[in-house]
Amino acid sequence: LLNPVLGAYIRNGEMEQAQQLLDMMHANFDSVDIVTYNTAIAAAAEVGNSDFALELIEEMIRKNIFPDVVTYNTAIKACVSGKDLELAQKMHEAMKSNGVNSDIITYNTLINACVPEGKWETAFTLLEQMKKDAIPADIQIYKNLIRTMKKDGKFYQAQKVLKQMELDGMILDTEVYNIVLSTFKKNGNAFESLNLLKDMNSKHVIPDFLTYQSIIISCAEAGMWKEVSQVIQQMESDDIAPDVSIFTALIRAYGKGAQWEEAIRTLDTMRARNILPNQLSYNAAISACASNMRHKEAVSLFKEMKAANIARDIRSYNSVIYACRGQGKVDSAFEILEEMHGDNILPDVVTYNSLLSVCKTGGFWEESLEILKQMKVQSVKPNFTTYQTVIETCESGRKIDLATSLWEEMKEKGLLEKDKTNA
């Protein structure tokens, strides 16, 4: 009857009262057994109190109440809830040392704990231990194993696990494909993602929104706008409606593929479908114009954002300034910089480097030197690109002494890269 009270004390963080109650139960009753301790450890696990869970296990052993698999699994869960994977692994080792066999819950808890920090190698080791313990892995074990690979984009390893699942006779579902695709997004891997879509189609596994979104993002990062368009068509044929994120990815793909006109047209397509372009959509379109030195169109989109009450961030400003370099529109670039200050957005190194690119196109070496001074005043640290651009601008203006002086300054700051000793 006192077990629920014991658990309530622990859940409320009243450990001293919990310990006093447990001591009283030992002193006055003979019914304190493994159920009592498992109840207490489970409560500790719920609140992530791994220290108290360990103390309870040590106390059990001292009182000749030997922990079972439920005890250890619950204690491991407490460690995991407290975000202490190392302690959870030590608990697992203690479990084996005390002759308690692990089960699938043990391994699932440990492998799942590897996901947030991307400990895929640890997860692999645990899977190997499972095999040695003759515990067959279920699909959830494999899904969690693949999830550990997302953080570092270990897509090749994820694909290997997928093949192993097939060899083990598991039926692959949409979720497992989506988990594998999530490891691709970090690195692009457009062709691999498209191949995975083909594999899904051949196995009659139905893609969902997340499937298409992952593939489209991968292709967009590679500038594969034709493939993005084709995947969107398949998506719509499956009665899955593209949203703002899908169209924004398409705009980004057009930008990387030098299709700035299509990027702008996509904004019109979105509005025609009652999908309002957001900040990311406009930034992608402005970037597409900037990459292709379309100053007029970039500025027009930039003004359109303001008219539509869409907040412009530092990426918006940096892109539109960069667009000015095509025709060396220094005055326009500086006007945008002033507007940036008016919006209380502080310039960063990308902002200044974009300004320097504009000056370089127009041959404005004096303005370049002034920007470099301003960066130092504003505590914005110049990088290799900063110095390289100013030096090249000075050289084009035949200010060789200034270029040499800047090269020496660059050298003193340790900014010279091994393969770029000549700026």
C-alpha positions, 0 to 999 in steps of 0.5 A: 500500500505504501509503494504508491506513496513512495513513488509520489515522493520521488516524482515530487522531488522529495527524496529525503522523505522517500528514503525515510519512508523506505527505511520505515518500511524496512523497519516495520514490514517484511513486504519490502521486495523487488516490486517496491524498489522497481516502483521507486526506480520507475518513479526516479526514471520518470523525473530523470533522477539517475543518481537516486535510481543508482542509490536504490540499486546499491541499497537493494543489493546490500539488503539481498534484494537482487535487481532483475531485468525490469530493475535495470531497464528502469534504471537505464531509462532514468539515466537516459531521461537524465541525458547521461548515456555514459552512465546508462552504458555503465548500468548496462555493464553492471547488469551483465556483471550481475548475471542479469540478461538484457532484453530488447527493451534494454537495447532499444532504450540504449540505442534510442538514447544515442539518437540526440547526440548522433552516437551512431558508432555506439549504436552499432556496437549495441546492435552487435551485442544484441546479436551476440546475446541472440536477441533479434532486432525489431524494426524499431531498433533499426529505425533508431539506429538510422536516426543516430546517423542523421546528425552527421549525415552518415547516409552511406551507413544508413543505406547499409542498414536499410539493405541489412533490414531487407536481408533480415526479412523486414518489411520496409515502410514509408517511415524507415525510408524517410529516416534514411532520407533525413540523413541525406538532407545534410549533405544534399546527396540528390542522386542517392535520394532519387534512387531511393524514391525509385526503390520505394516505387519498385517496392510499392512503398507509398511516399508521403509529404516528408518523403517528397520534401526530403528529396526535393531539398536534396535536389535543390541543394544540388541545383537540380531544378529539372529533377525538383520540378519532376518530383513535384509533379509526381508529388501532385499526381499522388494528391499531395499538395506542395506547400511554401517549403516545397516551392521555396526549395524549387526557387532555391534550385532555380537560383543554383541552376542560373534560372533566375527568371523561373525563380521569380515566376515561381513566386507568382505561381505560389500566389496563384495557388493562394500560397503566400511566399514567406521570408525564405521564399523571397530570400531565395528569389533575391539570392537567385537574382544576386547570383546572376547579377540581376540588380534591378530584379533583386531590388524590386523583390527587396522592395516587394517584401517591405510592401508585403510586410514581410520582415527582411533579415540579414540574408535579404540585405546581404543578397540584394547588396551582392546583386549590386556588383554586376554593374558596380552600383556602389551608391545603391549598395551603400543606400541599402546598407543605410536602410539596413541600419534603419531596420536595426540589423547589424552588418556582418562579414558577409555584408561587408564582403558583398559591399567590397565585391561591388567596389571591386567591380567598379574599381573603387579602391578608396571606398574598399579601404574605407569599408575595411576600416569600418569593419574594424570600428564595428568589431567585424573581423575581416576574413580571407575573402575580405582582404583578397577582395580589397587587395585585388581592387587596389591592384586594379587601381594600380595601388601596388604599395597598398596591396602589398601592405594589406597582404603583409597585414593579412599574413600577420593575422594568419589569414593566408591559406596554404593553397592561396599564398598569392592574393 
